[in-house]
């Protein structure tokens, strides 16, 4: 810490100006991040609205002496070029997904895989039950079933299994449609 009064004052003034300058730089960075985020999430209309605001923030930083005018010109140029490239189709945007979205998609895929395995196992169990039923009818009856009767019984069992699978598919479609509707209703509220 300096001993001379003017030097002490200089230190204090420099600290306050440093804080003010940091706040202005932070404002510039925040405006640029908002603009880039709008482009990254494919909201081109929002990006067009944010571009003049972002340039205004950059210009105000130049007028306050925080940024050099050439630095500001480079920033503004890169922002407007990025917007132009996206609008003209020179650059395609790959929408970034956050970890939460990725995890939700993985969980959904795993759930669908489990449901498919359950349906397949249920179908196999029904076929086994139908086969046992045919065997039980053949053994339990006083007379032996003919080949035609056995085929008929197997066909009936298969038809029952197919009907049950179709019912399960209809139920699955209905639940998927309901989930999609609720998802659509939730999206506009965000």
N, C-alpha and C positions, 0 to 999 in steps of 0.2 A: 504494500500500500504506500503510495507516495506521501511525502510530508508537506509539499507545497500545496497551498489552498487551491490554486487554479488547476493543478494536476489532479487533485482529489475530485474536483468538480468534473474535469474531463472524463475521469473513470466512470462517474455516475451517469453522465450524459451518454457516453458510449454504450453503457449497459442498457439504458432505456431505448436508445435508437436501435440497438441490436435486437431487442425484443419486438419492437415495432416492425423492423425489417423482416424478422422471422415470420411474424404474423402475415405479412403481405405475401411472402414467398409461399407460405402454407396455403393461402387463399388461391394463389395461382395454380399450385399443384392440385388442389381439390377441384378447381374448375376443369383442369385438363383431365383428371381422373373421371369426372362425371361424363365429360364428352366421350372419352374412350370407352367407358362402360356402356353408354348408349349405343355406340357402334358395335361393341362386342356382343351385345344382347340383341342385335339386329333391329334396333329401334331407330330407323333412319330419320323419321320425322322429328323425334326428340333431339337427335344429333344436330339437325338443321336449325332447330330453335336454340340449342345451346352454343352453337358456333359463334354467333355475334356476342353473346354474353361472355364467353371464354376470352375472345379477343379483346373485349372491353377491359376485363380484369388484367390481362397481360399489359395492355396499353397504360392502365393506371399505375401498374408497377414500374413501368418505364418512366412515367412522368414524376414519380416519387423518387426516382434514382436508385431503385433496388435492382432492376435488371438493366443490362445494356441494351440499346436499341437494336443492335444486330442479333443478339440472343433472342430478343422478343420476336424479331422478324422471322428467325429460323423456326421458333415454336409455332407461330401462326401459320407459316407456310406448311409445316408438316401436318398440322391439324386439318387445314383446308384440303391438302393433297389426299389425306387419308379418306376424308368424306367424299371427295370427287371420285377416287378409285373405287370405293364401295358402290357409289351410285351408278357409275359407268359399267360396273361388272368386271373391272380389271382385277379386283381382289375379291375372293369369296370369303365369307365369314364362317368360321367354324365356331358354333356357339359353345362356349365353355360351360361345363357342368361342375357344380360344386360337389363336395364329398357327400353331402346329405342327399342330393338328387341321385348320385351314382349308387349309394347304398340302398335307396328306396327302389331303384330299378332292379338291382340284384335280388332284393328280397321278393319283389313281385315275380321275377323269373323263377326263383326257387319255389315259391308258392304254387305257381302254375305247373312246374315240373312235378311237385308232390301230388297235386290234384290229378295230373295225367297218370301217374303211377298208380294212384288209388283206383282210378276208373279202370285201368288195365287189370289190376288185381281182382277187382270186383267182377269184371267180365270173365276172367279165368275161373273164379270161384263158381259163378253161375254155370259155366260150361261143365265144370266138374260135378256140380250138384245135378245137372240135367243128365249127365252120363250115369251117375249113381242111381238116379231115379229110373232110368231105362234098365239098368242092371237089376235093380230091386224089383221092378215089374216083371222082368224075365225070370228071376229066381223065386220071387214070392208067389207068382201065379201058379196055379195047379198045372197048367199046360205051358209048354215052351212056346215063346213068341216066334213067329215066322220072320223071315228076313224083311218082308214088306212091312210088317208091324214094327219091327225094330227101327227101320228107316223112318217110318212115320213118327215114331216117338222121338227120335233124334231131331227130326225137322221141327216138330212142335217145340222142343226144348230150345233149339236155335232161334226160332221165331220169338219165343218169350225173351230170350237173352237180348235179341236185337231191339225189341220194343222197349225193354228196360234201359238199354244204352241210349236209345233215341230220347227217351224221357229225361235222362240225366243230362244229355247234351242240350235239350231245350232249357232246362233249369239253369245250366251253366251260362247259356247265352243271355237269359233274362237277367241273371245276377251281374254279368259283365255290362249289359246295357244300363242297368241301374247305377253301377259304379261310374260309368262314363258320364251319365247325366249329372250325378252329384259332383263329379270332378268339374264339369262345365259350369255348374252353378257356383262353385267355389272360386274359380279362376277370376271372374270379373270383380269379385269382392276384394281381391288382392290389389 
